[in-house]
Amino acid sequence: MDAVRNADKDVAVVVIGYDDAAHVTDAVRSALGQGPAVREVIAVDDCSTDGSADLLGRLAASEPRLRVIRRRVNSGGCGTPRNTGLDAVTAPYVMFLDSDDVLPPGAVDALLAAAAGARAEVVGGLCVRRELPSGREVPWQPGLYARHAVVPRPARRPRLVHDTLCVNKLYRTGFLRAHRIRFPEGRFPYEDVVFTARVLAAAPRIALVPDRVYVWHVRRSAERLSISLDRAGVDNWRARTEACRQAYEILLGAGQKELARAARAKFLDHDLRMYLRELGLRDTAYRRAWWELTRAHLAQYDADDWARNPVAPGRLAGRVVLASPEPRDLPRLRELAARPARLRPPYARAADGTPVWSGDLPQVSLEPLLSAPVRTLPLAVDAALRPRARDTRLRLRLHELYGRVGRAGPQTVEVEWCHRDDAAVVIRGGTAALVPCTEAGGPAPEGEVPGEPAGSDICGPAETPATWSAEVGVDLSEFVALGAGTWDLRLRVRFRDGGSREVTAHALTGAGLLRRRAVPSARRGVVLVQPYPTHSGALALRVAPGVRGVLSVVRRRLRRLLH
């Protein structure tokens, strides 16, 4: 704290906004509320038409630390107003804040203390994504900010390229100006990806702190979605691939070869997988355009890019896209893009026995799966659930994967249901033995669906044994006691040597498995229960107990349809 006391009035916070009168003053007040360390808050209004500038002007009349800059022409993006604010900064350090987000109390003090203590040009802290109106919070890149750390050069921590946000960091103003680091001008979505690459290319001394320093508000029902959420048009993907391409070129041009490689790996692991999970929701024209853009981007990768961690799900998916001129296998790619990844059947082999993606795409070899640790394998588990008033059962089956699962000896599966809006709320569903099926076949789980993809039969023709099955009871009263909510199924498969692998399960469809059911309840009268597949195909469960709960589901559905 002594470092903070000696650094009073050392920080400028640049707040940018456009037509966000509903939130911009909250953002500004969160910056002013950081205390004496904040010398100035520079609010840049990007030619709003909703009265935002007037609100800021009235606030500035009573707050001498607030300066309002009104742009005469809308820039079409976030980079230009940030540059405008940066040019006006007089403080030794600067932060950036968007008009619909907030800085939590103590954020500036935590970052400033780390900057002084580590003599760092850049300090990063934990950002949390807060879903509204539910309030659910998800930490952004928590592994980077698990503990205090000092990184003398970014190349020593390649994982830094995964945090492309500019808002959860404190920058020494002189460092940015000395290296002429600015944001791309005009309408340039994902400008922070390029800005972050320019920062890392300048090789700053970086400090990392575990403190929460930024709250990123996610409003999926907003009339105007943020750039990161507005992914319905293919132009969004075009902008994202261009930003990632420029980031790679910037890092490579600065001699940061390891960081440049890491940036390409991050594209496969994060960007590609995120959009693949949603690709099945788009129309044919979008899919074709997306596929063409992706293949053009991946064609720039070289052999070393593909050789690193060859079993990583993003790399496997990228190789499939690159090998096929037309969109294909979207349901299977969606599952591979899940977290954790699931590689569903069929499990094909080339003529020489080498595992391959499919019989008609043998050039995509899956041979690295034969030597990868079991804890990293994209294991596929199917799940069937039909809610009943009594004796609701969850039936599971684990697929063989080129003999790796059988050699590891799966023993048990542990079941958990995690609340979507509060990860700390967990219903433990018990542990069940995994029973192997013989090559000759065996009884399919109740609710097995005719017409599932080839190789998905619980004991169909495949390597011996084809699958392992398990069955666990589901006590709906535990869900009812916790009120309305959405629950994600999480599984942990344990093996003979004591090792384990956390997995999710593919939701089987058909035969009424995913229908919404009204189940009688002694406590609430009626409970509305619906198993459903997420965007990645994983089984999840919606529960709405009581008449109020049922009505809330109906209201949410109506709002979604109207939006």
C-alpha positions in Angstrom: 0.0 0.0 0.0 2.9 2.4 0.5 3.6 2.2 -3.2 0.0 3.2 -3.9 0.1 6.1 -1.4 3.2 7.5 -3.1 1.6 7.2 -6.5 -1.5 9.4 -5.9 -2.9 10.8 -9.2 -0.7 8.5 -11.3 -3.4 6.8 -13.4 -5.7 7.9 -16.3 -8.7 5.8 -17.2 -9.9 6.2 -20.8 -13.6 5.4 -21.1 -15.0 5.0 -24.6 -18.7 4.9 -25.6 -21.2 5.2 -28.4 -25.0 5.5 -27.9 -24.7 3.9 -24.4 -26.5 6.4 -22.2 -27.9 3.5 -20.1 -24.5 2.5 -18.9 -21.8 5.0 -19.6 -22.1 6.9 -16.3 -21.9 3.7 -14.3 -18.6 3.0 -16.1 -17.2 6.5 -15.4 -18.3 6.4 -11.7 -16.6 3.0 -11.3 -13.3 4.7 -12.5 -13.7 7.8 -10.4 -14.5 5.5 -7.4 -11.0 4.0 -7.6 -9.7 6.7 -5.3 -6.9 9.2 -5.4 -4.7 7.1 -7.6 -6.8 8.1 -10.5 -5.7 11.5 -11.7 -8.1 11.8 -14.6 -10.9 9.9 -16.3 -11.1 10.8 -20.0 -14.5 9.9 -21.5 -14.5 9.8 -25.2 -17.9 10.0 -26.8 -17.8 8.6 -30.3 -20.5 11.0 -31.7 -23.4 9.5 -29.8 -27.0 10.4 -30.8 -28.8 9.2 -27.6 -27.7 12.0 -25.2 -24.7 10.1 -23.8 -22.5 13.2 -24.2 -24.9 15.4 -22.3 -25.0 13.0 -19.4 -21.2 13.0 -19.3 -21.1 16.7 -19.5 -23.4 17.1 -16.5 -21.3 14.6 -14.5 -18.1 16.5 -15.4 -19.6 19.7 -14.1 -19.4 18.3 -10.6 -16.3 16.1 -11.0 -13.1 17.9 -11.8 -11.2 14.7 -12.6 -13.5 13.9 -15.5 -12.8 15.3 -19.0 -15.2 14.7 -21.8 -14.1 14.6 -25.4 -16.8 14.6 -28.0 -15.9 13.3 -31.5 -17.7 15.0 -34.3 -17.8 11.9 -36.6 -18.4 8.4 -35.5 -15.4 6.2 -36.1 -17.2 2.9 -36.5 -15.0 1.1 -34.1 -13.3 1.1 -30.7 -9.7 1.9 -31.8 -10.0 5.5 -32.8 -11.7 6.7 -29.6 -9.2 4.9 -27.5 -6.4 6.6 -29.5 -8.1 9.9 -29.0 -8.2 9.3 -25.2 -4.6 8.1 -25.1 -3.4 11.3 -26.8 -5.1 13.3 -24.1 -3.6 11.4 -21.1 -1.3 13.3 -18.8 -0.8 10.7 -16.1 2.1 8.2 -16.0 -0.1 5.2 -16.3 -3.3 4.5 -18.4 -6.1 2.0 -18.4 -9.0 1.5 -20.9 -12.6 0.9 -20.0 -15.6 0.3 -22.2 -18.9 2.2 -21.5 -20.9 -1.0 -20.7 -18.4 -2.5 -18.2 -17.1 -1.4 -14.8 -13.9 -1.5 -12.7 -14.4 -3.3 -9.4 -13.3 -1.5 -6.2 -9.5 -1.7 -5.6 -8.6 -2.5 -9.2 -6.4 0.5 -9.9 -4.6 0.2 -6.5 -3.8 -3.5 -7.1 -2.4 -2.9 -10.6 -0.5 0.2 -9.6 1.1 -1.5 -6.6 2.3 -4.3 -8.8 3.7 -1.8 -11.4 5.7 0.0 -8.7 6.9 -3.2 -7.0 8.0 -5.0 -10.1 9.0 -1.9 -12.1 6.7 -3.2 -14.9 5.7 -1.4 -18.0 2.5 -3.5 -18.2 0.4 -5.1 -15.4 -2.4 -7.5 -16.1 -5.1 -8.7 -13.7 -8.1 -11.0 -13.7 -11.1 -10.1 -15.8 -14.5 -11.7 -15.2 -17.3 -12.1 -17.7 -20.5 -11.3 -16.0 -23.6 -12.6 -17.8 -26.6 -10.4 -17.4 -29.2 -10.5 -16.1 -28.3 -13.9 -14.5 -25.1 -12.5 -12.8 -23.2 -15.6 -13.7 -19.4 -14.9 -13.7 -16.8 -16.7 -15.7 -13.1 -15.7 -15.2 -11.2 -14.9 -18.4 -7.9 -16.7 -18.7 -7.7 -17.7 -15.0 -4.6 -19.7 -15.4 -2.6 -16.6 -16.2 -3.8 -14.8 -13.1 -3.7 -17.6 -10.6 -0.9 -15.9 -8.6 1.4 -12.9 -8.5 4.1 -13.2 -11.1 6.7 -11.1 -12.9 7.6 -11.9 -16.5 10.8 -10.1 -17.6 10.1 -10.8 -21.2 6.8 -12.0 -22.8 8.6 -14.8 -24.7 9.1 -16.5 -21.3 5.3 -16.8 -20.9 3.9 -17.6 -24.4 0.5 -18.1 -22.8 0.2 -14.3 -22.7 -0.9 -14.3 -26.3 -4.2 -15.9 -25.2 -5.2 -12.8 -23.2 -5.9 -10.4 -26.1 -8.0 -8.0 -23.9 -6.6 -4.5 -23.4 -9.0 -3.5 -20.7 -7.7 -5.6 -17.8 -4.3 -4.0 -17.9 -2.4 -1.0 -16.7 0.1 0.5 -19.1 3.0 2.9 -18.5 2.0 5.8 -20.8 5.6 6.6 -21.7 6.1 2.9 -22.8 3.2 3.1 -25.2 4.3 6.4 -26.6 8.0 5.5 -26.9 7.1 2.4 -29.0 4.3 4.2 -30.9 1.8 1.6 -29.8 -1.7 2.5 -30.8 -5.0 0.8 -31.8 -6.0 0.2 -35.4 -8.1 3.2 -36.6 -11.6 3.2 -37.9 -13.9 0.2 -38.2 -11.6 -2.5 -37.2 -13.3 -5.2 -35.1 -11.0 -7.0 -32.7 -8.7 -4.0 -32.5 -7.4 -5.2 -29.1 -6.0 -8.4 -30.7 -3.6 -6.2 -32.8 -3.0 -3.7 -30.0 -2.0 -6.6 -27.6 0.4 -8.0 -30.3 2.1 -4.6 -30.6 2.5 -4.4 -26.8 4.0 -7.9 -26.6 6.2 -7.2 -29.7 7.9 -4.4 -27.7 9.0 -6.9 -25.1 7.8 -5.1 -21.9 8.4 -6.2 -18.4 5.0 -7.6 -17.3 3.5 -8.1 -13.8 0.5 -10.4 -13.3 -1.8 -10.2 -10.3 -4.7 -12.5 -9.2 -6.9 -9.6 -8.2 -10.2 -8.9 -10.0 -9.5 -5.7 -12.0 -12.2 -5.7 -14.7 -15.9 -6.7 -15.0 -16.9 -7.5 -18.6 -20.7 -7.3 -18.8 -22.2 -9.7 -21.3 -25.7 -8.7 -22.5 -26.8 -11.3 -25.0 -30.3 -9.9 -25.1 -29.2 -6.3 -26.0 -30.6 -4.7 -29.1 -27.1 -4.0 -30.3 -24.7 -6.8 -29.5 -21.1 -6.2 -28.8 -18.5 -7.1 -31.4 -17.5 -10.3 -29.6 -21.1 -11.5 -29.4 -22.4 -10.4 -32.8 -21.1 -13.5 -34.7 -24.1 -14.1 -36.9 -22.5 -12.6 -40.0 -19.5 -14.0 -41.7 -17.9 -10.5 -41.7 -17.3 -11.0 -38.0 -15.2 -14.1 -38.8 -13.4 -12.3 -41.6 -12.4 -9.5 -39.2 -11.3 -12.0 -36.6 -9.0 -13.9 -38.9 -7.6 -10.7 -40.3 -6.8 -9.5 -36.7 -5.1 -12.8 -35.9 -3.1 -12.7 -39.1 -1.9 -9.2 -38.3 -1.0 -10.2 -34.8 1.1 -13.0 -36.1 2.9 -10.8 -38.6 3.6 -8.1 -35.9 5.1 -10.6 -33.5 7.1 -12.4 -36.2 8.4 -9.0 -37.6 9.6 -8.1 -34.1 11.7 -11.3 -33.9 9.2 -12.9 -31.3 9.1 -16.2 -33.1 7.9 -18.2 -30.1 5.1 -15.7 -29.4 4.1 -15.7 -33.1 3.8 -19.6 -33.1 1.8 -19.3 -29.8 -0.5 -16.8 -31.5 -1.2 -19.3 -34.3 -1.8 -22.1 -31.8 -4.2 -19.8 -29.8 -6.2 -19.3 -33.0 -6.7 -23.1 -33.3 -7.4 -23.7 -29.7 -9.7 -20.8 -29.0 -11.0 -18.9 -32.1 -11.5 -21.9 -34.4 -13.1 -24.1 -31.8 -15.5 -21.3 -30.6 -16.9 -20.7 -34.1 -17.0 -24.5 -35.0 -19.3 -25.0 -32.1 -21.8 -22.6 -33.7 -21.3 -23.4 -37.3 -24.1 -25.9 -37.5 -26.5 -23.1 -36.5 -25.7 -21.1 -39.6 -27.2 -21.3 -43.1 -25.5 -22.9 -46.1 -24.2 -19.6 -47.5 -22.5 -18.7 -44.2 -21.0 -22.2 -43.8 -19.5 -22.1 -47.3 -18.1 -18.6 -46.8 -16.8 -19.4 -43.4 -15.1 -22.6 -44.6 -13.4 -20.7 -47.5 -12.1 -18.0 -45.2 -10.8 -20.5 -42.7 -9.0 -22.6 -45.3 -7.4 -19.5 -46.7 -6.2 -18.5 -43.2 -4.9 -22.0 -42.3 -3.1 -22.3 -45.6 -0.6 -19.8 -44.3 0.4 -22.3 -41.5 3.6 -24.2 -42.0 4.7 -27.7 -40.9 6.0 -26.5 -37.6 2.6 -25.0 -36.7 0.9 -28.3 -37.2 3.6 -30.4 -35.6 3.3 -28.8 -32.2 0.9 -30.8 -29.9 -0.6 -32.7 -32.8 -3.4 -34.2 -30.7 -4.8 -30.8 -29.7 -8.5 -30.7 -30.7 -8.1 -27.4 -32.5 -5.2 -28.8 -34.6 -7.2 -31.9 -35.5 -10.2 -29.8 -36.5 -8.1 -27.4 -38.5 -6.5 -30.2 -40.5 -10.0 -31.5 -41.4 -11.0 -28.0 -42.6 -7.8 -27.6 -44.6 -8.1 -31.0 -46.2 -11.7 -30.6 -47.4 -12.7 -28.0 -50.1 -16.3 -28.1 -48.9 -17.9 -28.0 -45.4 -18.2 -31.5 -44.0 -18.7 -33.5 -40.8 -20.0 -30.5 -38.9 -21.7 -32.5 -36.1 -18.5 -34.4 -35.5 -16.4 -31.2 -35.6 -18.7 -29.5 -33.2 -18.1 -32.2 -30.7 -14.4 -32.1 -31.2 -14.5 -28.4 -30.6 -16.3 -28.9 -27.2 -14.5 -28.4 -23.9 -13.4 -31.0 -23.1 -13.2 -32.3 -26.6 -15.1 -35.4 -27.7 -14.1 -37.4 -30.8 -17.2 -39.4 -31.7 -17.4 -42.4 -34.0 -16.8 -43.7 -36.6 -13.2 -44.6 -35.9 -11.7 -45.3 -39.3 -8.3 -46.8 -40.2 -6.3 -46.5 -43.4 -5.3 -49.6 -45.4 -2.1 -50.0 -43.3 -4.1 -49.7 -40.0 -3.2 -46.1 -39.2 -6.1 -44.2 -37.5 -7.6 -41.6 -39.8 -10.4 -39.1 -39.6 -12.6 -41.0 -42.0 -12.5 -43.4 -44.9 -12.9 -40.6 -47.4 -10.5 -38.3 -45.7 -7.5 -40.6 -45.0 -4.9 -37.9 -45.4 -5.9 -36.6 -42.0 -4.0 -39.0 -39.8 -5.0 -39.5 -36.1 -1.9 -41.6 -35.4 -0.7 -39.2 -32.6 -3.7 -40.5 -30.6 -2.0 -43.8 -30.2 0.8 -42.4 -28.0 -0.9 -39.4 -26.3 -1.5 -39.7 -22.5 -5.0 -41.0 -21.7 -5.8 -37.9 -19.7 -5.5 -35.8 -22.9 -7.6 -38.1 -25.2 -10.9 -36.7 -26.7 -13.0 -39.4 -25.2 -16.5 -39.8 -26.4 -19.4 -40.6 -23.9 -23.0 -40.7 -24.9 -25.8 -39.9 -22.5 -29.6 -40.7 -22.4 -31.9 -39.2 -19.8 -35.7 -39.4 -19.6 -37.1 -37.6 -16.6 -39.8 -39.4 -14.6 -41.6 -38.8 -11.3 -39.7 -41.8 -9.9 -36.6 -43.6 -10.8 -35.1 -41.2 -13.3 -32.0 -42.8 -14.8 -29.0 -41.4 -16.5 -27.5 -44.0 -18.9 -24.0 -43.6 -20.2 -21.7 -45.3 -22.7 -18.0 -44.7 -23.2 -16.6 -45.5 -26.7 -13.4 -47.2 -27.4 -10.8 -45.1 -29.2 -8.4 -47.2 -31.3 -7.7 -49.5 -28.4 -6.5 -46.8 -26.0 -9.4 -46.9 -23.7 -9.3 -50.7 -23.3 -5.6 -50.7 -22.5 -6.1 -48.0 -19.9 -8.9 -50.1 -18.2 -11.8 -47.8 -17.5 -13.2 -48.7 -14.0 -15.8 -46.1 -12.9 -17.5 -42.9 -13.9 -18.3 -40.1 -11.4 -21.3 -37.9 -12.2 -21.8 -34.2 -11.3 -24.4 -31.7 -12.3 -22.9 -28.1 -12.2 -25.2 -25.1 -12.0 -24.8 -22.9 -15.1 -25.0 -19.6 -13.3 -23.0 -20.6 -10.2 -20.1 -23.0 -10.6 -19.8 -23.5 -6.9 -23.3 -25.1 -6.7 -22.8 -28.8 -7.6 -25.1 -31.8 -7.3 -23.1 -35.0 -6.9 -24.8 -37.7 -8.8 -22.8 -40.7 -7.5 -20.4 -43.2 -9.0 -21.1 -46.1 -11.2 -19.0 -49.0 -12.5 -18.2 -49.0 -16.2 -19.3 -52.4 -17.6 -17.5 -53.5 -20.8 -19.6 -54.8 -23.8 -18.3 -57.7 -25.9 -17.8 -57.6 -29.6 -20.9 -59.7 -30.0 -23.1 -56.9 -28.7 -25.4 -56.4 -25.8 -28.4 -54.5 -24.6 -28.5 -50.8 -25.6 -29.4 -48.3 -23.0 -33.1 -47.3 -22.7 -33.8 -44.5 -25.1 -31.2 -45.7 -27.7 -31.9 -43.9 -30.9 -32.2 -45.7 -34.3 -30.3 -43.8 -36.9 -27.5 -42.5 -34.8 -24.2 -42.1 -36.7 -22.4 -45.2 -37.7 -20.4 -46.7 -34.9 -22.6 -45.3 -32.2 -24.3 -48.5 -31.2 -23.5 -49.3 -27.6 -22.0 -52.6 -28.4 -21.9 -52.4 -32.2 -19.2 -53.8 -34.4 -15.9 -52.1 -33.4 -12.7 -52.9 -31.6 -13.1 -55.2 -28.5 -14.8 -54.1 -26.4 -16.8 -51.6 -28.4 -18.0 -49.6 -25.5 -18.5 -49.5 -21.7 -21.8 -48.7 -20.1 -22.9 -47.3 -16.8 -26.2 -46.3 -15.2 -26.8 -43.7 -12.4 -29.9 -42.6 -10.7 -31.0 -38.9 -10.8 -32.8 -37.5 -7.8 -34.9 -34.7 -9.2 -35.8 -33.5 -5.7 -32.2 -32.2 -5.3 -32.7 -30.0 -8.3 -36.1 -28.9 -7.1 -34.7 -27.8 -3.7 -32.3 -25.4 -5.4 -34.9 -23.7 -7.6 -35.0 -23.0 -11.3 -31.8 -23.3 -13.2 -29.8 -24.9 -15.9 -27.4 -27.8 -15.0 -24.4 -29.0 -17.1 -23.4 -32.6 -16.8 -19.8 -33.3 -15.9 -18.2 -36.7 -15.8 -14.9 -38.1 -14.6 -13.8 -41.5 -15.9 -11.3 -43.3 -13.7 -8.9 -45.9 -15.0 -7.1 -48.9 -13.7 -3.8 -47.1 -12.8 -5.6 -44.5 -10.8 -5.6 -41.8 -13.5 -8.7 -40.1 -14.7 -10.1 -37.9 -17.5 -12.8 -35.2 -17.1 -15.4 -35.4 -19.9 -18.8 -34.2 -20.9 -21.4 -36.4 -22.7 -23.0 -36.2 -26.1 -26.8 -35.9 -25.7 -28.5 -38.7 -27.5 -31.6 -37.6 -29.5 -34.8 -39.1 -30.7 -37.4 -41.4 -29.0 -38.6 -38.6 -26.9 -35.4 -38.2 -25.0 -35.1 -34.4 -25.2 -38.8 -33.6 -24.7 -39.8 -31.2 -22.0 -41.7 -33.1 -19.3 -43.9 -31.9 -16.4 -43.0 -34.2 -13.5 -45.2 -34.3 -10.4 -43.5 -33.1 -7.2 -44.6 -33.4 -3.6 -42.8 -30.2 -2.8 -43.7 -27.9 -5.7 -46.7 -29.7 -7.3 -45.1 -29.8 -10.7 -41.6 -29.5 -12.1 -40.8 -28.8 -15.7 -37.7 -30.7 -16.7 -36.0 -30.7 -20.1 -32.8 -32.5 -21.1 -31.2 -30.7 -24.1 -28.0 -30.5 -26.1 -25.8 -27.4 -25.8 -24.2 -25.7 -28.8 -21.4 -28.3 -28.6 -23.9 -31.2 -28.3 -23.3 -31.9 -24.6 -26.2 -33.0 -22.4 -27.5 -30.3 -20.0 -30.7 -30.1 -17.9 -33.2 -27.3 -17.4 -35.3 -27.4 -14.3 -38.2 -25.1 -13.5 -40.0 -26.1 -10.2 -43.5 -24.9 -9.4 -46.0 -22.9 -11.4 -43.8 -19.8 -11.1 -40.9 -21.7 -12.5 -43.0 -22.9 -15.4 -44.2 -19.4 -16.1 -40.6 -18.1 -16.0 -39.6 -20.6 -18.7 -42.5 -19.5 -20.9 -41.6 -15.8 -20.4 -37.9 -16.4 -21.3 -38.9 -18.3 -24.4 -41.3 -15.5 -25.5 -38.5 -12.9 -25.0 -36.1 -15.1 -27.0 -38.6 -15.4 -29.9 -39.4 -11.7 -29.9 -35.7 -10.8 -29.9 
